[in-house]
Amino acid sequence: MYVVCKDHVEIAIDEFVDEYEEAPDIVDLQKTYFANWEPPTHCDHCKESARFLVV
């Protein structure tokens, strides 16, 4: 699972495919609410705000 900004979503997709050998699901964190989980607020690759969850 990767939490990334808009600039790093392609890198996260590539890393996911390399690791799991299948296409990930992309969740827009601005449009999705999780009842029992609070997603990280910053990108895994930089200090920008997190925008996408790649799972």
Biopython code that builds the backbone (N, CA, C, O; Angstrom):
import numpy as np
from Bio.PDB.StructureBuilder import StructureBuilder

atoms = [
    (1, "MET", "N", (0.846, -1.172, 0.000)),
    (1, "MET", "CA", (0.000, 0.000, 0.000)),
    (1, "MET", "C", (0.892, 1.235, 0.000)),
    (1, "MET", "O", (1.868, 1.310, 0.748)),
    (2, "TYR", "N", (0.552, 2.194, -0.839)),
    (2, "TYR", "CA", (1.295, 3.448, -0.933)),
    (2, "TYR", "C", (0.326, 4.618, -0.814)),
    (2, "TYR", "O", (-0.762, 4.594, -1.390)),
    (3, "VAL", "N", (0.721, 5.626, -0.075)),
    (3, "VAL", "CA", (-0.050, 6.859, 0.035)),
    (3, "VAL", "C", (0.817, 7.942, -0.591)),
    (3, "VAL", "O", (1.909, 8.233, -0.103)),
    (4, "VAL", "N", (0.324, 8.539, -1.675)),
    (4, "VAL", "CA", (1.164, 9.445, -2.453)),
    (4, "VAL", "C", (0.420, 10.697, -2.900)),
    (4, "VAL", "O", (-0.809, 10.757, -2.890)),
    (5, "CYS", "N", (1.209, 11.694, -3.292)),
    (5, "CYS", "CA", (0.671, 12.915, -3.880)),
    (5, "CYS", "C", (0.438, 12.675, -5.374)),
    (5, "CYS", "O", (0.771, 11.615, -5.906)),
    (6, "LYS", "N", (-0.135, 13.668, -6.031)),
    (6, "LYS", "CA", (-0.420, 13.556, -7.456)),
    (6, "LYS", "C", (0.850, 13.351, -8.278)),
    (6, "LYS", "O", (0.834, 12.628, -9.274)),
    (7, "ASP", "N", (1.947, 13.980, -7.868)),
    (7, "ASP", "CA", (3.197, 13.885, -8.621)),
    (7, "ASP", "C", (3.846, 12.498, -8.552)),
    (7, "ASP", "O", (4.607, 12.134, -9.449)),
    (8, "HIS", "N", (3.559, 11.728, -7.511)),
    (8, "HIS", "CA", (4.226, 10.441, -7.326)),
    (8, "HIS", "C", (3.315, 9.227, -7.543)),
    (8, "HIS", "O", (3.715, 8.102, -7.246)),
    (9, "VAL", "N", (2.113, 9.437, -8.050)),
    (9, "VAL", "CA", (1.190, 8.314, -8.231)),
    (9, "VAL", "C", (1.726, 7.312, -9.256)),
    (9, "VAL", "O", (1.563, 6.107, -9.065)),
    (10, "GLU", "N", (2.353, 7.770, -10.328)),
    (10, "GLU", "CA", (2.891, 6.847, -11.331)),
    (10, "GLU", "C", (4.023, 5.999, -10.766)),
    (10, "GLU", "O", (4.131, 4.816, -11.089)),
    (11, "ILE", "N", (4.862, 6.586, -9.931)),
    (11, "ILE", "CA", (5.951, 5.837, -9.290)),
    (11, "ILE", "C", (5.371, 4.766, -8.369)),
    (11, "ILE", "O", (5.855, 3.635, -8.346)),
    (12, "ALA", "N", (4.339, 5.122, -7.615)),
    (12, "ALA", "CA", (3.706, 4.158, -6.702)),
    (12, "ALA", "C", (3.075, 3.009, -7.476)),
    (12, "ALA", "O", (3.149, 1.858, -7.047)),
    (13, "ILE", "N", (2.455, 3.311, -8.612)),
    (13, "ILE", "CA", (1.868, 2.247, -9.443)),
    (13, "ILE", "C", (2.963, 1.301, -9.927)),
    (13, "ILE", "O", (2.804, 0.083, -9.857)),
    (14, "ASP", "N", (4.072, 1.854, -10.416)),
    (14, "ASP", "CA", (5.192, 1.020, -10.872)),
    (14, "ASP", "C", (5.742, 0.155, -9.753)),
    (14, "ASP", "O", (6.021, -1.025, -9.965)),
    (15, "GLU", "N", (5.902, 0.722, -8.566)),
    (15, "GLU", "CA", (6.413, -0.042, -7.423)),
    (15, "GLU", "C", (5.442, -1.153, -7.044)),
    (15, "GLU", "O", (5.867, -2.265, -6.731)),
    (16, "PHE", "N", (4.143, -0.865, -7.069)),
    (16, "PHE", "CA", (3.135, -1.868, -6.734)),
    (16, "PHE", "C", (3.192, -3.028, -7.733)),
    (16, "PHE", "O", (3.196, -4.194, -7.340)),
    (17, "VAL", "N", (3.235, -2.700, -9.016)),
    (17, "VAL", "CA", (3.279, -3.736, -10.053)),
    (17, "VAL", "C", (4.552, -4.565, -9.936)),
    (17, "VAL", "O", (4.505, -5.785, -10.091)),
    (18, "ASP", "N", (5.681, -3.930, -9.667)),
    (18, "ASP", "CA", (6.940, -4.659, -9.489)),
    (18, "ASP", "C", (6.858, -5.636, -8.322)),
    (18, "ASP", "O", (7.376, -6.750, -8.402)),
    (19, "GLU", "N", (6.210, -5.219, -7.244)),
    (19, "GLU", "CA", (6.148, -6.057, -6.044)),
    (19, "GLU", "C", (5.088, -7.151, -6.135)),
    (19, "GLU", "O", (5.351, -8.294, -5.763)),
    (20, "TYR", "N", (3.885, -6.816, -6.628)),
    (20, "TYR", "CA", (2.769, -7.761, -6.591)),
    (20, "TYR", "C", (2.416, -8.371, -7.951)),
    (20, "TYR", "O", (1.607, -9.296, -8.024)),
    (21, "GLU", "N", (3.021, -7.857, -9.024)),
    (21, "GLU", "CA", (2.804, -8.367, -10.371)),
    (21, "GLU", "C", (1.344, -8.335, -10.794)),
    (21, "GLU", "O", (0.878, -9.230, -11.499)),
    (22, "GLU", "N", (0.625, -7.310, -10.366)),
    (22, "GLU", "CA", (-0.750, -7.073, -10.800)),
    (22, "GLU", "C", (-1.057, -5.586, -10.670)),
    (22, "GLU", "O", (-0.352, -4.857, -9.973)),
    (23, "ALA", "N", (-2.093, -5.152, -11.334)),
    (23, "ALA", "CA", (-2.457, -3.736, -11.315)),
    (23, "ALA", "C", (-3.112, -3.367, -9.979)),
    (23, "ALA", "O", (-3.919, -4.130, -9.450)),
    (24, "PRO", "N", (-2.766, -2.209, -9.446)),
    (24, "PRO", "CA", (-3.363, -1.790, -8.177)),
    (24, "PRO", "C", (-4.698, -1.094, -8.368)),
    (24, "PRO", "O", (-5.065, -0.711, -9.479)),
    (25, "ASP", "N", (-5.414, -0.938, -7.272)),
    (25, "ASP", "CA", (-6.576, -0.060, -7.223)),
    (25, "ASP", "C", (-6.070, 1.299, -6.771)),
    (25, "ASP", "O", (-5.183, 1.381, -5.921)),
    (26, "ILE", "N", (-6.624, 2.360, -7.329)),
    (26, "ILE", "CA", (-6.250, 3.719, -6.975)),
    (26, "ILE", "C", (-7.456, 4.378, -6.315)),
    (26, "ILE", "O", (-8.530, 4.447, -6.912)),
    (27, "VAL", "N", (-7.282, 4.861, -5.085)),
    (27, "VAL", "CA", (-8.361, 5.503, -4.346)),
    (27, "VAL", "C", (-8.014, 6.974, -4.157)),
    (27, "VAL", "O", (-6.934, 7.309, -3.669)),
    (28, "ASP", "N", (-8.930, 7.843, -4.545)),
    (28, "ASP", "CA", (-8.744, 9.282, -4.354)),
    (28, "ASP", "C", (-9.126, 9.609, -2.908)),
    (28, "ASP", "O", (-10.292, 9.489, -2.532)),
    (29, "LEU", "N", (-8.165, 10.014, -2.113)),
    (29, "LEU", "CA", (-8.403, 10.262, -0.688)),
    (29, "LEU", "C", (-9.258, 11.491, -0.437)),
    (29, "LEU", "O", (-9.777, 11.662, 0.666)),
    (30, "GLN", "N", (-9.415, 12.350, -1.433)),
    (30, "GLN", "CA", (-10.276, 13.516, -1.276)),
    (30, "GLN", "C", (-11.743, 13.170, -1.485)),
    (30, "GLN", "O", (-12.627, 13.955, -1.140)),
    (31, "LYS", "N", (-12.002, 11.993, -2.051)),
    (31, "LYS", "CA", (-13.384, 11.585, -2.335)),
    (31, "LYS", "C", (-13.832, 10.379, -1.528)),
    (31, "LYS", "O", (-14.971, 9.933, -1.665)),
    (32, "THR", "N", (-12.954, 9.847, -0.691)),
    (32, "THR", "CA", (-13.250, 8.613, 0.035)),
    (32, "THR", "C", (-13.059, 8.818, 1.532)),
    (32, "THR", "O", (-12.104, 9.464, 1.965)),
    (33, "TYR", "N", (-13.981, 8.260, 2.320)),
    (33, "TYR", "CA", (-13.899, 8.319, 3.779)),
    (33, "TYR", "C", (-13.780, 6.899, 4.314)),
    (33, "TYR", "O", (-14.494, 6.000, 3.868)),
    (34, "PHE", "N", (-12.877, 6.697, 5.270)),
    (34, "PHE", "CA", (-12.701, 5.399, 5.907)),
    (34, "PHE", "C", (-13.183, 5.504, 7.356)),
    (34, "PHE", "O", (-12.715, 6.361, 8.106)),
    (35, "ALA", "N", (-14.099, 4.652, 7.739)),
    (35, "ALA", "CA", (-14.687, 4.722, 9.082)),
    (35, "ALA", "C", (-13.695, 4.340, 10.179)),
    (35, "ALA", "O", (-13.702, 4.948, 11.249)),
    (36, "ASN", "N", (-12.850, 3.351, 9.935)),
    (36, "ASN", "CA", (-11.976, 2.825, 10.981)),
    (36, "ASN", "C", (-10.488, 3.039, 10.718)),
    (36, "ASN", "O", (-9.649, 2.410, 11.363)),
    (37, "TRP", "N", (-10.159, 3.913, 9.787)),
    (37, "TRP", "CA", (-8.754, 4.129, 9.438)),
    (37, "TRP", "C", (-8.548, 5.563, 8.994)),
    (37, "TRP", "O", (-9.294, 6.076, 8.160)),
    (38, "GLU", "N", (-7.560, 6.192, 9.536)),
    (38, "GLU", "CA", (-7.193, 7.550, 9.146)),
    (38, "GLU", "C", (-5.943, 7.461, 8.278)),
    (38, "GLU", "O", (-4.879, 7.097, 8.779)),
    (39, "PRO", "N", (-6.046, 7.785, 6.983)),
    (39, "PRO", "CA", (-4.877, 7.664, 6.105)),
    (39, "PRO", "C", (-3.797, 8.675, 6.481)),
    (39, "PRO", "O", (-4.102, 9.723, 7.050)),
    (40, "PRO", "N", (-2.560, 8.374, 6.173)),
    (40, "PRO", "CA", (-1.478, 9.335, 6.409)),
    (40, "PRO", "C", (-1.755, 10.631, 5.656)),
    (40, "PRO", "O", (-2.432, 10.635, 4.628)),
    (41, "THR", "N", (-1.229, 11.718, 6.176)),
    (41, "THR", "CA", (-1.499, 13.026, 5.574)),
    (41, "THR", "C", (-0.443, 13.461, 4.575)),
    (41, "THR", "O", (-0.657, 14.417, 3.829)),
    (42, "HIS", "N", (0.705, 12.769, 4.546)),
    (42, "HIS", "CA", (1.785, 13.167, 3.653)),
    (42, "HIS", "C", (2.185, 12.025, 2.725)),
    (42, "HIS", "O", (2.048, 10.848, 3.060)),
    (43, "CYS", "N", (2.672, 12.396, 1.575)),
    (43, "CYS", "CA", (3.136, 11.460, 0.550)),
    (43, "CYS", "C", (4.285, 10.607, 1.089)),
    (43, "CYS", "O", (5.104, 11.078, 1.879)),
    (44, "ASP", "N", (4.334, 9.348, 0.651)),
    (44, "ASP", "CA", (5.428, 8.445, 1.024)),
    (44, "ASP", "C", (6.767, 8.863, 0.416)),
    (44, "ASP", "O", (7.822, 8.463, 0.908)),
    (45, "HIS", "N", (6.729, 9.662, -0.646)),
    (45, "HIS", "CA", (7.949, 10.026, -1.374)),
    (45, "HIS", "C", (8.410, 11.464, -1.145)),
    (45, "HIS", "O", (9.546, 11.807, -1.473)),
    (46, "CYS", "N", (7.547, 12.300, -0.592)),
    (46, "CYS", "CA", (7.912, 13.701, -0.363)),
    (46, "CYS", "C", (7.061, 14.254, 0.783)),
    (46, "CYS", "O", (6.372, 13.498, 1.469)),
    (47, "LYS", "N", (7.109, 15.539, 0.981)),
    (47, "LYS", "CA", (6.372, 16.144, 2.086)),
    (47, "LYS", "C", (5.054, 16.776, 1.644)),
    (47, "LYS", "O", (4.410, 17.465, 2.435)),
    (48, "GLU", "N", (4.646, 16.557, 0.401)),
    (48, "GLU", "CA", (3.380, 17.092, -0.095)),
    (48, "GLU", "C", (2.208, 16.342, 0.556)),
    (48, "GLU", "O", (2.385, 15.268, 1.131)),
    (49, "SER", "N", (1.026, 16.925, 0.455)),
    (49, "SER", "CA", (-0.174, 16.299, 1.000)),
    (49, "SER", "C", (-0.500, 15.027, 0.215)),
    (49, "SER", "O", (-0.366, 14.984, -1.008)),
    (50, "ALA", "N", (-0.922, 14.012, 0.930)),
    (50, "ALA", "CA", (-1.313, 12.738, 0.298)),
    (50, "ALA", "C", (-2.618, 12.925, -0.449)),
    (50, "ALA", "O", (-3.536, 13.576, 0.050)),
    (51, "ARG", "N", (-2.706, 12.364, -1.628)),
    (51, "ARG", "CA", (-3.912, 12.495, -2.449)),
    (51, "ARG", "C", (-4.487, 11.142, -2.854)),
    (51, "ARG", "O", (-5.704, 10.983, -2.953)),
    (52, "PHE", "N", (-3.595, 10.156, -3.090)),
    (52, "PHE", "CA", (-4.046, 8.857, -3.592)),
    (52, "PHE", "C", (-3.536, 7.707, -2.723)),
    (52, "PHE", "O", (-2.437, 7.752, -2.171)),
    (53, "LEU", "N", (-4.362, 6.695, -2.626)),
    (53, "LEU", "CA", (-4.014, 5.443, -1.972)),
    (53, "LEU", "C", (-3.889, 4.402, -3.075)),
    (53, "LEU", "O", (-4.837, 4.170, -3.825)),
    (54, "VAL", "N", (-2.731, 3.782, -3.173)),
    (54, "VAL", "CA", (-2.478, 2.766, -4.198)),
    (54, "VAL", "C", (-2.418, 1.421, -3.485)),
    (54, "VAL", "O", (-1.486, 1.142, -2.730)),
    (55, "VAL", "N", (-3.438, 0.585, -3.742)),
    (55, "VAL", "CA", (-3.537, -0.712, -3.050)),
    (55, "VAL", "C", (-3.845, -1.832, -4.016)),
    (55, "VAL", "O", (-3.962, -2.986, -3.605)),
]
sb = StructureBuilder()
sb.init_structure("model")
sb.init_model(0)
sb.init_chain("A")
sb.init_seg("    ")
for serial, (resi, resn, name, xyz) in enumerate(atoms, 1):
    if name == "N":
        sb.init_residue(resn, " ", resi, " ")
    sb.init_atom(name, np.array(xyz, "f"), 0.0, 1.0, " ", f" {name:<3s}", serial, name[0])
structure = sb.get_structure()
